[in-house]
Amino acid sequence: MIIKKTMTTNGDRYVTPAVTVPPGAKVAGLHIPKVNDATEINIEISPLNHAFNYPATPGGYAANNVVFEMRMDDADGNTITDQVNNVQMTEQGNPTFQESADTAGLGNGLAFDGTGDAFDKLVQDIPAGILPTTGDFSVEVVCDLTSGSGGAGDTIISCRTGADGVGWQLQLDANEYLDVHIEDADGQVAQEGATDIADDEIKHIVCSFDRDGNLVTYIDGASNATTDISSKEKTILPATGASNRLSIGGDAARTAGDCLTGTIYFVRIYNKALSAAEVLDNYNTLMGKGYPGWAELIDPVTGNTLTLTGTTTGGTFYDLTQYLQNCRNVALRVKCVNEQTTSATDLTFGWQFG
């Protein structure tokens, strides 16, 4: 059995998606394609026990199109600070820390009680070029929303003019389904899902906005809804004004009844549309589904990191059976030490198990 894994084309030329070693595998090998230099190649292995792990950003945030990231346990009591561009959001109401009991190692999040709690920032005070305007973008959230919260209008995150208007918003509808909006100067497109996400369980949510194609939402790594948004190609960045805000846990105007009941752990915004494969990989990482906390595979003879070498003249094959005796039912992935400049289709690695 050969399983092929290809590196992506969006700046991440270092790491392939993961593969799980089959439980009955007795032999294992890796086919390495021709590379643009004689780069060193490592194999990474996930641990058996989950510790909360943020999605990898090989080469940094910019190389992975990440423009905003909030780890919600990094608050100082009154503010939370973006990891990428140091955008600082200010507390409104009284959000409180809430430790996760559902996912070991997840740590703390911020709990919102639905009565005016939020963290926000005036759009006009956010440096230009950070927030999405006319291009593709994606919003990723890990949250635990309260069952029976009432739903309709409860805002997870928004960047919008007031309670409505130009911008985008992730909220709940009356059924506690995910309700996503995107609006430019010509009008609005709204998408309602078909899954109750306010069920007191930690959820991984991604909304991928292809501005000349579709809005695709994902719940726990699986596609939940698809909506044509090809008409929304004008600016969605709100103008200056007191109600034009980036807001987490409430809408931009902090409207009564439109504030969230639940806990948010993690928020990330990308200036690209995420693919289904990227969403699934992030879900597996964040939620501890077999892909967290990567470590380099060790050569049991030398005690050093196992380092393979690619060639510029043709593909190579390595028999890894002796190195994978204790790796059944765990995830593996390939990491190139140096960035590759060949096309992604030329960088397809093949795992062989038998």
RODO-2510 file (C-alpha; in nm, 4 decimals, decimal comma):
residues 354
     n   res          X          Y          Z
     1     m     0,0000     0,0000     0,0000
     2     i     0,1382     0,3419    -0,0987
     3     i    -0,0062     0,6608     0,0495
     4     k     0,0903     0,9826    -0,1297
     5     k     0,1167     1,3180     0,0477
     6     t     0,1858     1,6444    -0,1354
     7     m     0,3196     1,9696     0,0067
     8     t     0,0941     2,2705    -0,0429
     9     t     0,1523     2,5684    -0,2748
    10     n     0,0692     2,8557    -0,0385
    11     g     0,4141     2,9183     0,1058
    12     d     0,4299     2,6012     0,3165
    13     r     0,6854     2,3918     0,1311
    14     y     0,8280     2,2372     0,4461
    15     v     0,5782     1,9845     0,5812
    16     t     0,3429     1,7325     0,4222
    17     p    -0,0002     1,6439     0,5617
    18     a     0,0129     1,3569     0,8089
    19     v    -0,0366     0,9851     0,7605
    20     t    -0,1113     0,7209     1,0236
    21     v     0,0936     0,4010     1,0321
    22     p    -0,1508     0,1080     0,9903
    23     p    -0,1740    -0,1104     1,3031
    24     g    -0,0766    -0,4296     1,1171
    25     a     0,2147    -0,2842     0,9197
    26     k     0,5304    -0,4975     0,9350
    27     v     0,7393    -0,3004     0,6860
    28     a     0,7500     0,0679     0,6026
    29     g     0,9303     0,2875     0,3550
    30     l     0,9351     0,6396     0,2175
    31     h     0,9592     0,7456    -0,1480
    32     i     1,1255     1,0884    -0,1695
    33     p     1,0777     1,2795    -0,4978
    34     k     1,3420     1,4750    -0,6835
    35     v     1,4071     1,7984    -0,4940
    36     n     1,5609     2,1244    -0,6044
    37     d     1,8666     2,0783    -0,3831
    38     a     2,0238     1,7983    -0,1791
    39     t     1,8129     1,9014     0,1172
    40     e     1,7965     1,7209     0,4462
    41     i     1,4637     1,5575     0,5197
    42     n     1,3330     1,4635     0,8629
    43     i     1,0358     1,2533     0,9662
    44     e     0,8191     1,3834     1,2487
    45     i     0,6055     1,1715     1,4778
    46     s     0,3120     1,2692     1,6969
    47     p     0,3062     1,1669     2,0635
    48     l     0,0465     0,9246     2,1935
    49     n    -0,0896     1,1714     2,4489
    50     h    -0,2441     1,5007     2,3491
    51     a    -0,1158     1,8355     2,4677
    52     f    -0,2822     2,1409     2,3158
    53     n    -0,0887     2,2378     2,0066
    54     y    -0,1455     2,5369     1,7793
    55     p    -0,1353     2,4719     1,4024
    56     a     0,2211     2,4840     1,2746
    57     t     0,3477     2,7901     1,0882
    58     p     0,6715     2,6732     0,9191
    59     g     0,8608     2,9832     0,8139
    60     g     0,6463     3,2096     1,0297
    61     y     0,2986     3,3584     1,0213
    62     a     0,3475     3,5517     0,6955
    63     a     0,4559     3,2394     0,5064
    64     n     0,1318     3,0720     0,6145
    65     n    -0,0944     3,3700     0,5390
    66     v    -0,1846     3,4184     0,9062
    67     v    -0,2676     3,7839     0,9792
    68     f    -0,4278     3,7553     1,3237
    69     e    -0,4128     3,5027     1,6076
    70     m    -0,5631     3,5240     1,9542
    71     r    -0,4736     3,2603     2,2116
    72     m    -0,7450     3,3496     2,4550
    73     d    -0,5559     3,2421     2,7664
    74     d    -0,2975     3,5167     2,7084
    75     a    -0,5137     3,7966     2,8499
    76     d    -0,3807     4,0210     3,1270
    77     g    -0,7275     4,0700     3,2753
    78     n    -0,8344     4,3681     3,0634
    79     t    -0,6802     4,3087     2,7216
    80     i    -0,5865     4,0286     2,4853
    81     t    -0,3039     4,0653     2,2335
    82     d    -0,2773     3,9273     1,8813
    83     q     0,0292     3,7036     1,8319
    84     v     0,0982     3,8197     1,4742
    85     n     0,0759     4,2001     1,4631
    86     n     0,0303     4,2850     1,8335
    87     v    -0,3231     4,4153     1,7860
    88     q    -0,4577     4,4674     2,1381
    89     m    -0,8285     4,4221     2,2063
    90     t    -0,9969     4,5675     2,5141
    91     e    -1,2409     4,4027     2,7515
    92     q    -1,6050     4,5075     2,7490
    93     g    -1,8237     4,3753     3,0291
    94     n    -1,6545     4,1039     3,2319
    95     p    -1,5347     3,7981     3,0377
    96     t    -1,3654     3,5482     3,2702
    97     f    -1,1131     3,2690     3,2386
    98     q    -1,2614     2,9226     3,1989
    99     e    -1,0484     2,6080     3,2090
   100     s    -1,1356     2,3368     2,9613
   101     a    -1,2470     2,0096     3,1124
   102     d    -1,3133     1,8423     2,7771
   103     t    -0,9704     1,8356     2,6167
   104     a    -0,6688     1,7626     2,8329
   105     g    -0,3990     2,0249     2,8002
   106     l    -0,6230     2,2733     2,6208
   107     g    -0,5713     2,5237     2,8999
   108     n    -0,7795     2,8329     2,9576
   109     g    -1,0196     3,0231     2,7393
   110     l    -1,2343     3,3286     2,7944
   111     a    -1,5922     3,2694     2,9069
   112     f    -1,8674     3,5068     2,7934
   113     d    -2,1975     3,5221     2,9831
   114     g    -2,4211     3,6685     2,7096
   115     t    -2,4847     3,9969     2,8909
   116     g    -2,2505     4,2406     2,7191
   117     d    -1,9179     4,0611     2,7461
   118     a    -1,6777     4,1078     2,4545
   119     f    -1,3268     4,2035     2,3550
   120     d    -1,3079     4,4569     2,0755
   121     k    -1,1004     4,7080     1,8826
   122     l    -1,1989     5,0000     1,6589
   123     v    -1,1268     4,9089     1,2975
   124     q    -0,9746     5,2520     1,2422
   125     d    -0,7147     5,1762     1,5106
   126     i    -0,5962     4,8509     1,3500
   127     p    -0,2924     4,8980     1,1207
   128     a    -0,3789     4,8898     0,7504
   129     g    -0,3277     4,5654     0,5654
   130     i    -0,4051     4,3315     0,8548
   131     l    -0,7777     4,2724     0,8146
   132     p    -0,9331     4,1265     0,4964
   133     t    -1,0613     4,3815     0,2438
   134     t    -1,1363     4,2473    -0,1056
   135     g    -0,9335     3,9265    -0,1190
   136     d    -0,9874     3,5708     0,0010
   137     f    -0,9728     3,5022     0,3733
   138     s    -1,0560     3,2435     0,6391
   139     v    -1,1618     3,2616     1,0024
   140     e    -1,0806     2,9776     1,2450
   141     v    -1,2252     2,9465     1,5966
   142     v    -1,2101     2,6885     1,8756
   143     c    -1,4992     2,7379     2,1164
   144     d    -1,7374     2,5675     2,3590
   145     l    -2,0847     2,7212     2,3311
   146     t    -2,3552     2,6825     2,5918
   147     s    -2,6612     2,4699     2,5173
   148     g    -2,9902     2,6573     2,5448
   149     s    -2,8213     2,9946     2,5134
   150     g    -3,1044     3,1285     2,2982
   151     g    -2,8941     3,1372     1,9860
   152     a    -3,0258     3,4043     1,7522
   153     g    -2,7651     3,6728     1,6969
   154     d    -2,5134     3,5452     1,9531
   155     t    -2,1864     3,6624     1,7981
   156     i    -1,8701     3,4546     1,8015
   157     i    -1,6579     3,7064     1,6080
   158     s    -1,7378     3,9965     1,3785
   159     c    -1,5694     4,2740     1,1849
   160     r    -1,8622     4,4849     1,0878
   161     t    -2,0396     4,8185     1,0872
   162     g    -2,2641     4,8069     1,3927
   163     a    -2,4973     4,5112     1,4348
   164     d    -2,5336     4,4978     1,0557
   165     g    -2,3674     4,6543     0,7530
   166     v    -2,0378     4,6242     0,5697
   167     g    -1,8100     4,3497     0,6994
   168     w    -1,8352     3,9852     0,8076
   169     q    -1,9692     3,7992     1,1075
   170     l    -1,9898     3,4508     1,2610
   171     q    -2,2893     3,4080     1,4892
   172     l    -2,5634     3,1647     1,5915
   173     d    -2,9156     3,1524     1,4533
   174     a    -3,2299     3,0668     1,6529
   175     n    -3,1566     2,6948     1,6133
   176     e    -2,8025     2,7468     1,7440
   177     y    -2,6656     2,6674     1,3989
   178     l    -2,3670     2,8598     1,2633
   179     d    -2,4885     3,1730     1,0828
   180     v    -2,2244     3,3466     0,8673
   181     h    -2,2573     3,6845     0,6961
   182     i    -2,0459     3,8720     0,4432
   183     e    -2,1532     4,2134     0,3146
   184     d    -1,9979     4,4652     0,0803
   185     a    -2,1405     4,7901    -0,0562
   186     d    -2,3812     4,6006    -0,2844
   187     g    -2,5488     4,3893    -0,0180
   188     q    -2,5213     4,0826     0,1959
   189     v    -2,4909     3,7055     0,1606
   190     a    -2,5843     3,4934     0,4611
   191     q    -2,5240     3,1250     0,5172
   192     e    -2,6927     2,9081     0,7802
   193     g    -2,5558     2,5671     0,8659
   194     a    -2,7488     2,2587     0,9700
   195     t    -2,5627     2,1552     1,2852
   196     d    -2,6300     2,2623     1,6437
   197     i    -2,2915     2,3919     1,7585
   198     a    -2,4111     2,5121     2,1016
   199     d    -2,4070     2,1696     2,2639
   200     d    -2,1560     2,2225     2,5466
   201     e    -1,8862     2,0466     2,3419
   202     i    -1,5646     2,1985     2,2145
   203     k    -1,5975     2,2755     1,8435
   204     h    -1,3436     2,3612     1,5749
   205     i    -1,5029     2,6052     1,3277
   206     v    -1,3566     2,7343     1,0012
   207     c    -1,5185     2,9700     0,7508
   208     s    -1,3238     2,9853     0,4236
   209     f    -1,4192     3,2810     0,2024
   210     d    -1,3270     3,2507    -0,1668
   211     r    -1,4366     3,5946    -0,2844
   212     d    -1,4927     3,4959    -0,6479
   213     g    -1,6279     3,1536    -0,5546
   214     n    -1,7799     3,0045    -0,2408
   215     l    -1,8017     3,0461     0,1333
   216     v    -1,7405     2,7012     0,2794
   217     t    -1,7866     2,6384     0,6505
   218     y    -1,6394     2,3433     0,8367
   219     i    -1,7344     2,1973     1,1741
   220     d    -1,4792     1,9662     1,3370
   221     g    -1,2882     1,9191     1,0147
   222     a    -1,5892     1,8319     0,7968
   223     s    -1,7659     2,0540     0,5436
   224     n    -2,0926     2,1860     0,6874
   225     a    -2,2292     2,4261     0,4235
   226     t    -2,1324     2,5895     0,0916
   227     t    -2,2685     2,9191    -0,0406
   228     d    -2,1891     3,1183    -0,3553
   229     i    -2,0364     3,4558    -0,2575
   230     s    -1,8865     3,5466    -0,5959
   231     s    -2,0795     3,8777    -0,5942
   232     k    -1,9006     3,9943    -0,2758
   233     e    -1,5753     4,1246    -0,4241
   234     k    -1,5877     4,4874    -0,3124
   235     t    -1,4403     4,6020     0,0165
   236     i    -1,5722     4,4435     0,3348
   237     l    -1,3556     4,6558     0,5650
   238     p    -1,5772     4,8882     0,7709
   239     a    -1,5044     5,2600     0,7522
   240     t    -1,4131     5,4696     1,0551
   241     g    -1,6717     5,5132     1,3279
   242     a    -1,7491     5,4250     1,6866
   243     s    -1,9535     5,1159     1,5994
   244     n    -1,7126     4,9821     1,3352
   245     r    -1,5210     4,7216     1,5318
   246     l    -1,3431     4,3910     1,5291
   247     s    -1,5203     4,2130     1,8134
   248     i    -1,4920     3,8714     1,9817
   249     g    -1,7828     3,7437     2,1905
   250     g    -2,0285     4,0135     2,0851
   251     d    -2,1277     4,2076     1,7749
   252     a    -1,9618     4,5333     1,6799
   253     a    -2,2216     4,7436     1,8627
   254     r    -2,2449     4,5010     2,1593
   255     t    -2,6200     4,4893     2,0995
   256     a    -2,8276     4,3474     2,3851
   257     g    -2,9091     3,9846     2,3116
   258     d    -2,6330     3,9512     2,0542
   259     c    -2,3517     3,8563     2,2911
   260     l    -2,2173     3,5038     2,3223
   261     t    -2,2776     3,2504     2,5978
   262     g    -1,9821     3,0149     2,6058
   263     t    -1,6031     2,9946     2,5964
   264     i    -1,3602     3,0856     2,3181
   265     y    -1,0106     2,9350     2,3234
   266     f    -0,8499     3,0290     1,9950
   267     v    -0,9106     3,2643     1,6999
   268     r    -0,7085     3,2866     1,3809
   269     i    -0,7627     3,4878     1,0588
   270     y    -0,5875     3,4040     0,7313
   271     n    -0,5638     3,6207     0,4183
   272     k    -0,6377     3,3206     0,1986
   273     a    -0,9123     3,0622     0,1566
   274     l    -0,8194     2,7426     0,3408
   275     s    -0,8564     2,4126     0,1587
   276     a    -1,0463     2,1167     0,3012
   277     a    -0,7156     1,9361     0,3608
   278     e    -0,5708     2,2313     0,5518
   279     v    -0,8841     2,2604     0,7648
   280     l    -0,8736     1,8906     0,8508
   281     d    -0,5052     1,9064     0,9407
   282     n    -0,5653     2,2057     1,1704
   283     y    -0,8614     2,0295     1,3318
   284     n    -0,6542     1,7204     1,3973
   285     t    -0,3780     1,9336     1,5472
   286     l    -0,5903     2,1588     1,7647
   287     m    -0,8288     1,8941     1,8890
   288     g    -0,5746     1,6217     1,9555
   289     k    -0,7048     1,3740     1,6996
   290     g    -0,3687     1,2097     1,6460
   291     y    -0,1672     1,5006     1,5059
   292     p    -0,0483     1,7113     1,8025
   293     g     0,2938     1,8012     1,9429
   294     w     0,5248     1,6821     1,6669
   295     a     0,8763     1,5515     1,7443
   296     e     1,1523     1,4376     1,5090
   297     l     1,1985     1,0632     1,4654
   298     i     1,5160     0,9397     1,6373
   299     d     1,7617     0,6865     1,4975
   300     p     1,7743     0,4195     1,7716
   301     v     2,1355     0,3305     1,6843
   302     t     2,2915     0,6770     1,7016
   303     g     2,0383     0,8457     1,9286
   304     n     2,0282     1,1399     1,6883
   305     t     1,7523     1,2755     1,4667
   306     l     1,6977     1,0491     1,1668
   307     t     1,8047     1,2581     0,8672
   308     l     1,7422     1,1488     0,5093
   309     t     1,8808     1,3207     0,2004
   310     g     1,6937     1,4001    -0,1178
   311     t     1,8588     1,4203    -0,4589
   312     t     1,8358     1,6587    -0,7510
   313     t     1,8620     1,3824    -1,0132
   314     g     1,5723     1,1528    -0,9283
   315     g     1,3554     1,0006    -0,6582
   316     t     1,4957     0,7873    -0,3780
   317     f     1,3494     0,5187    -0,1523
   318     y     1,4326     0,4576     0,2134
   319     d     1,3417     0,1427     0,4045
   320     l     1,2264     0,2704     0,7455
   321     t     1,1062    -0,0564     0,8964
   322     q     1,3725    -0,0670     1,1686
   323     y     1,2925     0,2879     1,2773
   324     l     0,9152     0,2437     1,3056
   325     q     0,8889    -0,0592     1,5356
   326     n     0,7157     0,1497     1,8022
   327     c     0,5183     0,3781     1,5717
   328     r     0,2006     0,1792     1,5066
   329     n    -0,1232     0,3803     1,5185
   330     v     0,0538     0,7152     1,5411
   331     a     0,0789     0,9936     1,2855
   332     l     0,3861     1,0724     1,0769
   333     r     0,4723     1,3543     0,8407
   334     v     0,7728     1,4591     0,6299
   335     k     0,9624     1,7826     0,6921
   336     c     1,2106     1,9371     0,4488
   337     v     1,4763     2,1307     0,6378
   338     n     1,5174     2,3762     0,3480
   339     e     1,2366     2,5478     0,1594
   340     q     1,1691     2,3998    -0,1831
   341     t     1,1136     2,6065    -0,4967
   342     t     0,9866     2,3324    -0,7264
   343     s     0,6132     2,3009    -0,7814
   344     a     0,3989     2,1281    -0,5210
   345     t     0,3076     1,8462    -0,7599
   346     d     0,6776     1,7633    -0,7824
   347     l     0,6945     1,7369    -0,4037
   348     t     0,4722     1,4338    -0,3516
   349     f     0,6108     1,1928    -0,0937
   350     g     0,4934     0,8324    -0,0868
   351     w     0,4582     0,6276     0,2313
   352     q     0,4715     0,2530     0,1656
   353     f     0,3356     0,0060     0,4218
   354     g     0,3009    -0,3681     0,4043
***
